[in-house]
C-alpha cells in the first residue's frame, strides 16, 4: 500500500506511519558502512574541477490539484513543557541510533573523501527525512507544521557527524521549501519524487561568494525568467537534480526552482575547512530558466528556518564535543591525577555544559514558536547569535582540552572544530 | 509537546506582577537607593497584596515561599508554583531587586522553610518573614565549614556564633540559621534552625553599606547562648542525614536568584533599546549583525545571552514543579543568569554613555545591583564547581 493510498491519518496514524517507515530502515544493518567511499562524485582535491549540472529526472505533475496543500500550525497546549511528543521521541531515537551506528564511524572517511557514501544517503532517505515537512495528502507524514521535529532530527544527526548530516538533509531542504511555499503545480510536480523510494539529490542555495554576505541583498538576479549569478557552498550540487535558489528581483529577494540540466548551469567544487562530507560546490548560473517559488516574505521565512536548522546542527555537534571531552579529561593524567581535578580544566567543561544548555533552549523556543505559527524572527536571531558564538567556543575548547592530541586526526575534535565554524557563516542548505 | 512560552494560566498573574513592579517598585527605586537604611513603608501594603495574589492563584506562588515541592497531583506536565514564582520574581526585579528582597514574608528563609519544613512547621511559621543566615566572617562559599554551634539542652538547642550578610536580617521576623551539632563531623552535622527575632541571645549588630541593592538591609547577627526549641529544627535531627537536606534548599532558591538576575537585566536591555533608538540605532533581527551598527550587534549579543539565562531559569523551575532532580540545571541557570546580568547591565551603561552612568536613569543602579546576583546563593565559581562535578561525576574531595 503506497503512502498516497492511506486514509486520512490522525495523530496515532502519523506515529504508525513513522514506525512503518523506520521498520524498513533496518536496511542500515545490512550496510558495510565502514568501507571508504567507493565512488566520489568528483574529486575535490583537483582544484578547479568543473562539471555540468546533473541530468534531472522528468519532473511532471501526476494530477492537478485545485489549491496548494498547506500545513496548519501545531496546536499548543498553553503549558510550558520541555517534553517532546511521542512521535518526536520515536523519530529522534531512531535518528540518534543511525547517527551513532552509521554516521559517526563513517565520519573521518567521508571528511577525507569529500563525499558521503551513497548507501548512507540512501538509508537516511529511508528514515523519511524528507517526509517530516511534507503534508500527508502529498505523500509526507505530517498533518501540521513540524519545525520542532526538524530541529530535533537535525540535532540528533549532527551528534553523529555534521558534514554527513548536511548531505543527508540537503534534499529535505528542497522538499520542505516546496511544501511550505510551492503552488499546487510545483507541489504536484516535485514532491512525489521526494516521498518515493528514490529521493533525488537536491539543494537549497542562498549563499554567494563574498565577504559580509547578506542574504537579503543578493547579487544573483532574476531578469525575464532567467537567473544569472554564483551561489556558494551548495551541498551535493554536482549530483543535484533540483535546486531551490535565492535571487534578487525588483521587489526583493525570492526563491526560484531550477532544474540543473540546462547548459547554463556549471558546478565547481568548493571544498572548505569543514562540512567536507557535504561535497560543497559553487553553482554558476548563466541565463538559466527559473520559476519563482513563494513570495518575498516567504524568502525571509526561508532564511530564518534555515538558520534554525544550522542552530540545530550546532547543538548536535557541540553535544558530541561535550560527550567526548568528558571521559577524556577524566582519564588523562597530569601531575599525578586526572586533569579534570583541576578547576581550569573542569570549569571549561562546566561552561561547555552551561552554554550548550542555553543554546538548546533558545533554539527550541524558536522552533516551537515556528511550529505553532507564532512570530519567530527574534528567537531565531538570538539562537543564531548564541550558537555561532558559543558553538565555536565549544569547538575550540574541545580541541584545547585534548591539547596536542586534539590537533591531530586521531581524535574527532579537530573535525568538530572545523564544522562548528560553519555556524554563523552558512545560510540555506538545510531547512526545518 | 515542547513549548517555552509563558503558560496561558499564568499570563494574567504575570501581568499583575508587572503592574506592581511598574507602578510601585520603579517609582521608589531611586529613593531607597539613596536612603540606604530607610524602611520602604510602601512595601507593607504591597506585601498584603502579594499575599492576596498567592492565596488567590491556582498554584501561583508570588515570591520566595512558592517553592515547596508537592507530589504531582494532575496527570502529565505540571506548571506549578516554582514556575510561577520565577515568573513573578522576574517581573518584580524588572521593577527593583532591592525592594523585592525587602518584600515582607518573601525572604529566602521562607524558601528554606517551604522546601524542608514538616507540615506542622509549615503551619506554625505561616506568615513569618524569614531571612537566611549561612555566611560567617570566616566562612563563605565553603558552607560546610561553619563555626556557629548548636548544642542540645533538654528540649532546646543553644546557638552560639556570628552570621553576616543576612539579607533582610534587620527587618525580618525570624532567621533560618545554619549551625553545626558537632564541628568534627563536618557537613553531616549541619542543621538549620528557625530562630524568632525576639529570642533572647540573638542580636542584630549592624547593617552594611553596599554597592547595590541598597533598599535591602544586610545584617550581621550574633547568637550568644541563644535558646531555640528543638521543634524549630528544620528537617531531620539525625547527624548522618541532613546536609543533603539543607543543600536541597538551594535547588529551589537558585532559580529564584537567577530570576532576579533575569528581571534586572531585562530592565537594562529595555531602557537601553529605547535610548539607542532615540540615538538612531534600530535592531534588525534578520540582517547579519555585520551590516548593523556595532551598538546593535552588541545589543543582539546581550539579548541572546539574556534569552539563554531566561530559559535556563524557567527550565530549572519547571523541573522542580515536575519532581525532576534539578541541581545541575539550577546551578546552570544561576551561573548563566548571574554572569549574563552583570555583563549586560555593565555593557548597557557603556552603550548609553553619560545617560547610563549618571543618576538620571536607573541604568547605573542596575549595573550595581546586578553584581550581588553573581555572588549570593552561591557565587559564579561555586556554580561552575557544582556543574563541573555533576558533568564529570566527581566528588567534592576529587574536584576541589
Interface residues (C-beta under 8 A of the other chain):
Chain A: X74 X76 X77 X78 X79 X80 X81 X82 X83 X84 X85 X88 X148 X212 X213 X214 X215 X216 X300 X303 X304 X322 X326 X329 X330 X338 X340 X341 X343 X346 X347 X349 X350 X351 X353 X354 X355 X357 X358 X359 X361 X362 X364 X365 X367 X368 X369 X372 X374 X377 X378 X379 X380 X381 X382 X383 X385 X386 X389
Chain B: X1 X2 X3 X4 X5 X6 X7 X8 X9 X77 X79 X83 X285 X286 X287 X288 X289 X290 X291 X300 X301 X303 X304 X305 X307 X308 X309 X311 X312 X314 X315 X318 X328 X329 X332 X335 X336 X381 X384 X385 X387 X388 X389 X391 X392 X393 X394 X398 X399 X400
